[in-house]
C-alpha cells in the first residue's frame, strides 16, 4: 500500500502546527497545506494516554480516542542560546 493510502493525523497542543517556531500565520498556512494533502490535524489537544499492550493501538485525547497502527512522537527541540 502506498503512503498516500495511509491516514495521517497530527496532534498538537498549539493553536496551529509549529506555532511556537513559525508563529500563527505560517502555522495556519502549514495546516491548510497539510489538510489539502489529506492530513488530519487536531489542534489545542492534549494526549491523555497511549493505549495498547506490546504495540500501540490508540491514542486517547480528552474528547476522543484515535485508533492507530503506528505512533510517532515529536517532542521538539529548543536551542539554549
Residue pairs with C-beta under 8 A, 6 or more apart in sequence:
4 38
7 38
7 40
8 38
8 39
8 40
9 39
9 40
9 41
9 42
9 66
10 17
10 34
10 39
10 40
10 41
10 42
11 42
11 45
11 47
11 59
11 61
11 66
12 18
12 19
12 41
12 42
12 43
12 44
12 45
13 44
13 45
13 46
14 20
14 27
14 43
14 44
15 24
15 27
15 43
15 44
16 24
16 27
16 28
16 30
16 31
16 43
17 27
17 30
17 31
17 34
17 41
17 43
18 26
18 27
18 30
19 27
20 76
22 30
31 41
31 43
34 41
35 41
42 61
45 61
45 62
46 61
46 62
47 59
47 60
47 61
48 60
48 61
48 62
49 59
49 60
50 56
50 58
50 59
50 60
50 71
51 57
51 58
51 59
51 60
51 65
52 58
56 68
56 69
56 70
56 71
57 67
57 68
58 65
58 66
58 67
58 68
59 65
59 66
59 68
59 71
60 66
